[in-house]
Amino acid sequence: MFFDDHNPPHFHALYGENEVLVDINTFAVFAGHLPPRALGLVIEWATQHQDELLNDWERAQGQEPLIKIEPLK
C-alpha cells in the first residue's frame, strides 16, 4: 500500500518482475498480471486478512503507520 493512494481500496502484490493491484473489497485484479499460482496464493492470503487490509488502507489514507500483516501460513 502507498500513503494517500487512489481508490478503490487496494494493495499491490509483487512477484518477480510482475505486479498486480488487488481490490480489497472484491479481490478483483484491476491492473497488472501475476502467474496463476502466485495470484492464487495472494488471493488466499488476502481473504484471510481482509479486515486487516481495510484497516491498513484507512491508516494509509490518514498518513498513519501501517500495521504489519502476517504472511500466508
Secondary structure, DSSP 8 states (H G I E B T S, - for coil): --TT--SS-EEEEEETTEEEEEETTT--EEEE---HHHHHHHHHHHHHTHHHHHHHHHHHHTT----------
